[in-house]
Amino acid sequence: MDSIVQKSVKEQRKHLSKLIGGLLSDLASDLVPYMGKPERLNDFLTLAKKSLPYCKYIYVLDKDGIQISNTVKHEGEITEHLGRDRSQRPYLVNLFSVRDGDDFELSSAYISKNQKRPSLTAVQIIRNEEGERLGFLGVDYDLRELPRNDKIYEEPRKWRQIKGDPAIRGGLFMQSRVESQMDKRLEEVMTILEELMTEHGVYHCQIHYSSSRVTIWHVDDPYTYRILTMDELSDSEVCLAYPKRPYFERNIVPKPDVCNTFKQFFALRFADDTVYLRSGSLNLVNGFVGLNFSCDGTHYLTFDDFLEKGLEFWFGSTDEIFGIDAHIEAKTKEIADEKNADSESGSEVIKADMDKLIEEIALRGCLEINQILMQLSSETPPEFLAELNDQERQYIYDELKSVMDIYEGEVCSI
């Protein structure tokens, strides 16, 4: 499925194809009498270029993709391109296989070899009255000079997850959270940030817990950011440095949920010493929360989704975070006992029980599932699965991985 950005790009390409395609089709028809007559062909291209707005270069190729004209530009002609083989260029390859169909091709954007600029190439097949391919008309455009529609794409309001550095993920269980200066006074920091965002015009903040700093953006000066260190964040008088402002009219996050979001950040920061919140952001205008965890996975989701899920979504509903309770241990032992019994229907029973075990694990929360997946992929599998063999553990790994790949559109695989 195309992303919002890809859909926006397709709309732009559709707009450009409509603008360029008709002009090239007419020119290709007018070119037919001049094919095989190089000097007249160059003269025609010089005149034709004036009818092509935004055109950077224009040239003609024979039916095999060999250039048979000069490359015409605003300042004159480039003669050294004559005889150049363009048959393997991406914008031309697709048109060689065209029979009865679209004779026009608009290339994907690329960086030009000579000018090192983002460019596009439009190619139109030149055909005679019998429909035979005589050659190609090529036109190069500087992407920066082409007209666009003025509509910027809108960020989708869905949960997005971006995986981070594999080296950090690989060493996740060899590290532990170190208490930062901000951690020691986090309740005070949250109170000051809440005041700045609800009463003093700050609409966006990024909280970096480990380095004890906050980056903020203010409605009076939205194009710059300001950095607050613990010197400022530990002093309530910092609020005096920012003018009193009514709650920004474009804010979509209700005032009470600013505090609620920070409380949830607080809980994610201290819930576990291995997998913990490293930085969090809140934008009151678009309502998005950003979360970066110690495993370097990053999530972007709306504030209401974030608050609705609660900690149970991330850590499961058991009292002991990342602890395997007696029920799951008993389920694993039951599978091992059935396997040892070696009954005729044993394999089917074992598979059914393993599926039940997977369901139990899947209910325990996003972070715990990922911890189990990481342990299963290491040389030391989880203790509660020690009685199962490699094949059975691989089955559990594959099934849990599938759950994480589809769950909430791959949002949980941090």
PAROKE-362037 format. One line per field, with one value per residue (C-alpha): residue number from 0; x negated, y negated, z negated. Coordinates in nm, 3 decimals. Each point is the difference from the previous one (the first is absolute). Example, Ala and Ser with C-alpha at 12.3 -4.5 7.8 and 13.67 -1.06 7.14 Angstrom:
2
num 0_1
east -1.230_-0.137
north 0.450_-0.344
up -0.780_0.066
This chain:
414
num 0_1_2_3_4_5_6_7_8_9_10_11_12_13_14_15_16_17_18_19_20_21_22_23_24_25_26_27_28_29_30_31_32_33_34_35_36_37_38_39_40_41_42_43_44_45_46_47_48_49_50_51_52_53_54_55_56_57_58_59_60_61_62_63_64_65_66_67_68_69_70_71_72_73_74_75_76_77_78_79_80_81_82_83_84_85_86_87_88_89_90_91_92_93_94_95_96_97_98_99_100_101_102_103_104_105_106_107_108_109_110_111_112_113_114_115_116_117_118_119_120_121_122_123_124_125_126_127_128_129_130_131_132_133_134_135_136_137_138_139_140_141_142_143_144_145_146_147_148_149_150_151_152_153_154_155_156_157_158_159_160_161_162_163_164_165_166_167_168_169_170_171_172_173_174_175_176_177_178_179_180_181_182_183_184_185_186_187_188_189_190_191_192_193_194_195_196_197_198_199_200_201_202_203_204_205_206_207_208_209_210_211_212_213_214_215_216_217_218_219_220_221_222_223_224_225_226_227_228_229_230_231_232_233_234_235_236_237_238_239_240_241_242_243_244_245_246_247_248_249_250_251_252_253_254_255_256_257_258_259_260_261_262_263_264_265_266_267_268_269_270_271_272_273_274_275_276_277_278_279_280_281_282_283_284_285_286_287_288_289_290_291_292_293_294_295_296_297_298_299_300_301_302_303_304_305_306_307_308_309_310_311_312_313_314_315_316_317_318_319_320_321_322_323_324_325_326_327_328_329_330_331_332_333_334_335_336_337_338_339_340_341_342_343_344_345_346_347_348_349_350_351_352_353_354_355_356_357_358_359_360_361_362_363_364_365_366_367_368_369_370_371_372_373_374_375_376_377_378_379_380_381_382_383_384_385_386_387_388_389_390_391_392_393_394_395_396_397_398_399_400_401_402_403_404_405_406_407_408_409_410_411_412_413
east 0.000_-0.133_-0.092_0.145_-0.328_0.006_0.360_-0.096_-0.292_0.235_0.236_-0.291_-0.113_0.354_0.014_-0.334_0.090_0.318_-0.196_-0.282_0.149_0.234_-0.268_-0.252_0.258_0.069_-0.370_-0.076_0.255_-0.150_-0.349_0.067_-0.097_-0.337_-0.114_-0.321_-0.074_-0.236_-0.033_0.373_0.063_-0.220_0.174_0.339_-0.107_-0.125_0.345_0.182_-0.181_0.169_0.338_-0.110_0.014_-0.257_-0.195_-0.373_-0.116_0.169_-0.137_0.103_-0.106_0.038_0.209_-0.292_-0.056_-0.303_0.004_0.030_0.030_-0.193_0.120_0.178_0.004_0.076_-0.357_-0.037_-0.089_-0.222_-0.158_-0.201_0.318_0.054_-0.031_0.048_0.162_0.288_0.168_-0.074_0.120_0.288_0.232_-0.041_-0.008_0.374_0.093_-0.186_0.264_0.301_0.218_0.344_0.017_-0.131_-0.285_-0.093_-0.231_-0.085_-0.306_-0.046_-0.201_-0.377_-0.316_-0.143_-0.357_-0.119_0.173_0.064_0.357_0.329_0.143_0.275_0.001_0.312_-0.013_0.253_-0.014_-0.012_0.217_0.084_0.352_-0.025_-0.076_-0.360_-0.246_-0.248_-0.166_0.044_0.037_-0.171_0.039_-0.193_0.136_-0.159_0.231_-0.034_0.138_0.309_0.338_0.159_0.334_-0.024_0.149_-0.242_0.071_0.158_-0.160_0.223_0.163_-0.110_-0.260_-0.342_-0.303_-0.360_-0.267_-0.330_-0.366_-0.036_-0.317_0.200_0.276_-0.255_-0.155_0.328_-0.023_-0.359_0.096_0.197_0.152_-0.225_0.179_-0.038_0.022_0.345_0.113_-0.075_0.235_0.235_0.322_-0.114_-0.104_0.339_0.179_-0.205_0.050_0.374_0.010_-0.201_0.223_0.339_-0.059_-0.306_0.034_-0.230_0.167_-0.268_-0.261_-0.259_-0.113_-0.342_-0.011_-0.350_-0.169_0.231_0.115_0.321_0.043_0.307_0.178_0.211_0.302_-0.150_-0.315_0.088_-0.298_-0.264_-0.046_-0.129_-0.197_0.067_-0.259_0.040_-0.115_0.322_0.224_-0.071_0.097_0.370_-0.087_-0.085_0.370_-0.057_-0.222_0.300_0.299_0.341_0.204_0.352_0.010_-0.088_0.310_-0.153_-0.076_0.206_-0.129_0.232_-0.182_0.049_-0.157_-0.327_-0.050_0.134_-0.248_-0.294_0.112_-0.002_-0.348_-0.106_0.132_-0.170_-0.327_-0.007_0.197_-0.308_-0.376_-0.070_0.276_0.087_0.097_-0.307_0.180_0.358_0.163_0.344_0.141_0.321_0.088_-0.004_0.062_-0.289_-0.214_-0.350_-0.168_-0.360_-0.095_-0.331_0.002_-0.004_0.348_0.216_0.378_0.227_0.366_0.284_0.028_0.343_-0.129_-0.295_0.218_0.264_-0.250_-0.151_-0.292_0.169_-0.046_-0.375_-0.076_0.295_0.253_-0.194_-0.138_-0.354_-0.138_-0.167_0.067_0.145_0.278_0.075_0.284_-0.229_-0.270_0.262_0.115_-0.358_-0.048_0.326_-0.130_-0.324_0.191_0.225_-0.304_-0.161_0.321_-0.049_0.363_0.122_0.183_-0.280_-0.129_0.344_0.064_-0.340_0.055_0.340_-0.147_-0.288_0.251_0.176_-0.336_-0.068_0.339_-0.084_-0.332_0.158_0.227_-0.291_-0.092_-0.216_-0.333_0.015_0.071_-0.303_-0.218_0.105_-0.069_-0.346_-0.077_0.124_-0.232_-0.299_-0.209_0.179_0.377_0.246_-0.008_0.372_-0.053_-0.311_0.186_0.103_-0.227_-0.144_0.274_0.276_-0.167_-0.040_0.372_0.081_-0.244_0.152_0.355_-0.080_-0.191_0.306_0.217_-0.234_-0.022_0.374_0.095_0.102_-0.172_-0.347_0.005_-0.135_-0.321_-0.230
north 0.000_-0.341_-0.241_-0.350_-0.134_0.250_-0.092_-0.367_0.075_0.194_-0.297_-0.227_0.241_0.024_-0.379_-0.020_0.279_-0.183_-0.322_0.153_0.305_-0.176_-0.242_0.277_0.206_-0.289_-0.071_0.367_0.000_-0.316_0.153_0.289_-0.184_-0.099_0.343_0.087_-0.367_-0.111_-0.372_-0.054_0.209_-0.232_-0.308_0.150_0.074_-0.358_-0.130_0.274_-0.080_-0.339_0.173_0.215_-0.194_0.094_0.217_0.028_0.220_0.158_0.266_0.283_0.366_0.263_0.313_0.172_-0.281_-0.160_-0.381_-0.134_-0.372_-0.252_-0.073_-0.335_-0.236_-0.368_-0.106_0.198_0.361_0.269_0.186_0.258_0.188_0.108_0.378_0.056_0.333_-0.066_0.339_0.119_-0.312_0.080_-0.248_0.176_0.370_0.026_-0.158_0.264_0.257_-0.222_0.137_-0.156_-0.210_-0.310_-0.144_-0.247_0.058_-0.234_0.118_0.016_-0.287_0.043_-0.206_-0.119_0.105_-0.339_-0.258_0.225_-0.125_0.184_0.063_0.171_0.128_0.025_0.226_0.028_0.271_-0.137_0.206_-0.027_0.024_0.380_0.003_0.110_-0.129_-0.239_-0.126_-0.193_-0.364_-0.071_-0.305_-0.060_-0.217_-0.152_0.117_-0.330_-0.197_0.212_-0.129_0.179_-0.007_-0.201_0.262_0.152_0.355_0.057_0.234_0.308_0.021_0.354_0.165_0.012_0.192_-0.041_0.251_-0.142_0.101_0.383_-0.030_-0.161_0.259_0.281_-0.125_-0.089_0.258_-0.088_-0.350_-0.154_-0.343_-0.244_-0.260_-0.343_-0.343_-0.037_0.335_-0.126_-0.298_0.121_-0.091_-0.363_0.001_0.132_-0.267_-0.278_0.143_0.028_-0.366_-0.109_0.195_-0.088_-0.361_-0.140_0.083_0.302_0.234_0.265_0.155_0.277_0.143_0.167_0.186_0.144_-0.329_-0.204_-0.258_-0.113_-0.164_-0.224_-0.194_-0.310_-0.133_-0.351_0.128_0.337_0.025_0.021_0.224_-0.065_0.237_0.029_0.178_0.105_-0.345_-0.140_0.303_0.013_-0.366_-0.087_-0.359_0.117_-0.054_-0.375_0.006_0.090_-0.234_0.106_0.124_0.140_0.367_0.000_0.017_0.268_0.234_0.320_0.155_-0.088_-0.172_0.286_0.247_-0.191_0.104_0.351_0.046_-0.107_0.240_0.284_-0.107_0.014_0.354_0.121_-0.152_0.191_0.318_0.208_-0.047_0.174_-0.114_-0.357_-0.332_-0.190_-0.304_-0.112_-0.280_-0.162_-0.230_-0.173_-0.114_0.333_0.199_0.240_0.167_0.125_0.274_0.117_0.304_0.134_0.256_-0.300_0.076_-0.308_-0.029_-0.280_0.014_-0.234_-0.112_0.162_0.336_-0.032_-0.072_0.257_0.285_-0.070_0.186_0.339_-0.024_-0.044_0.222_0.236_0.025_0.207_-0.153_0.110_-0.179_0.247_0.286_0.328_0.098_0.350_0.049_-0.031_0.212_0.269_-0.018_0.054_0.296_0.149_-0.012_0.171_0.274_0.067_0.021_0.257_0.207_0.048_0.083_0.040_-0.330_-0.157_-0.227_-0.151_-0.045_-0.158_-0.243_-0.100_-0.058_-0.198_-0.222_-0.058_-0.085_-0.249_-0.161_-0.033_-0.167_-0.230_-0.146_-0.107_-0.318_-0.138_-0.033_0.339_0.176_-0.170_0.100_0.362_-0.026_-0.140_0.275_0.266_-0.135_0.007_0.295_0.000_0.054_-0.095_0.241_0.072_0.144_0.202_0.334_-0.049_0.097_-0.235_0.075_-0.075_-0.321_-0.103_0.057_-0.225_-0.262_0.001_-0.025_-0.282_-0.182_0.028_-0.144_-0.296_-0.057_-0.044_-0.132_-0.364_-0.017_0.093_-0.266_0.212_0.154_-0.231
up 0.000_0.095_-0.277_-0.011_0.139_0.288_0.079_0.005_0.236_0.230_0.013_0.093_0.272_0.135_0.016_0.182_0.245_0.092_0.051_0.206_0.172_0.241_0.119_0.071_0.187_0.239_0.049_0.068_0.283_0.149_-0.020_0.237_0.326_-0.148_-0.116_0.183_0.078_-0.281_0.081_0.049_-0.311_-0.208_0.140_-0.083_-0.357_-0.047_0.095_-0.190_-0.323_-0.011_-0.025_-0.294_-0.325_-0.267_0.250_-0.073_0.290_0.304_0.236_0.236_-0.003_0.270_-0.051_-0.177_-0.249_0.171_0.002_0.356_-0.080_-0.198_-0.351_0.023_-0.298_-0.059_0.069_0.322_0.084_-0.150_0.291_-0.196_-0.097_0.361_0.024_-0.375_-0.087_-0.239_0.050_-0.354_-0.177_-0.239_0.169_0.335_-0.087_-0.067_0.334_0.202_-0.097_0.082_0.279_-0.002_-0.308_-0.163_0.207_-0.273_-0.296_-0.287_-0.188_-0.373_-0.143_0.018_-0.055_0.332_0.076_0.124_-0.217_-0.304_-0.022_-0.057_0.347_0.197_0.358_0.215_0.307_0.283_0.268_0.355_0.238_0.369_0.140_0.006_-0.374_0.043_-0.256_0.160_-0.315_-0.321_-0.098_-0.331_-0.222_-0.323_-0.281_-0.307_-0.279_-0.184_0.296_0.064_-0.122_-0.295_-0.163_-0.320_-0.228_-0.249_-0.109_-0.339_-0.252_-0.047_-0.340_-0.065_-0.214_0.162_-0.118_0.115_-0.097_-0.116_-0.005_0.008_-0.210_-0.281_0.030_-0.009_-0.323_-0.169_-0.279_-0.081_-0.111_-0.283_-0.054_-0.185_-0.209_0.160_-0.158_0.152_-0.144_-0.350_0.039_0.270_-0.179_-0.025_0.366_0.111_-0.203_0.161_0.351_-0.057_-0.105_0.307_0.239_-0.146_-0.109_0.180_0.371_0.035_0.250_0.055_-0.227_0.018_-0.332_-0.004_-0.329_0.015_0.092_-0.227_0.252_0.167_0.341_0.038_0.276_-0.075_0.194_0.011_0.174_0.156_0.235_-0.273_-0.300_-0.348_-0.221_-0.372_-0.215_-0.361_-0.110_0.146_-0.052_-0.372_-0.047_0.008_0.088_0.353_0.076_-0.044_0.309_0.217_0.039_-0.124_0.296_0.041_0.093_0.371_0.219_0.223_-0.290_0.018_-0.322_-0.293_-0.286_-0.251_0.244_0.003_-0.362_0.069_0.284_-0.216_-0.273_0.251_0.114_-0.365_-0.036_0.319_-0.115_-0.330_0.079_0.082_-0.025_0.332_0.235_-0.090_0.154_0.115_0.143_0.051_0.198_0.002_0.270_-0.105_0.354_0.182_-0.318_0.054_-0.261_0.081_-0.202_0.027_-0.208_-0.123_0.282_0.241_0.132_0.060_0.001_0.119_-0.100_-0.089_-0.361_-0.043_0.127_-0.235_-0.303_0.092_0.021_-0.340_-0.149_0.037_0.375_-0.033_-0.296_-0.035_-0.281_-0.254_-0.318_0.076_0.303_0.238_-0.239_0.123_-0.238_-0.129_0.250_0.302_-0.164_-0.067_0.363_0.119_-0.236_0.125_0.356_-0.105_-0.186_0.300_0.224_-0.230_-0.001_0.376_0.080_0.358_-0.011_-0.198_0.277_0.063_-0.372_-0.051_0.288_-0.138_-0.345_0.146_0.180_-0.332_-0.157_0.278_-0.062_-0.369_0.079_0.259_-0.268_-0.218_0.182_0.276_-0.178_-0.167_0.330_0.152_-0.293_0.049_0.374_-0.066_-0.251_0.241_0.270_-0.239_-0.116_-0.336_0.042_-0.278_-0.295_0.019_0.352_-0.088_0.005_0.363_0.287_0.262_0.253_-0.251_-0.114_0.363_0.053_-0.296_0.129_0.350_-0.132_-0.242_0.275_0.225_-0.275_-0.038_0.376_0.038_-0.342_0.036_0.340_-0.127_-0.271_-0.281_0.129_-0.187
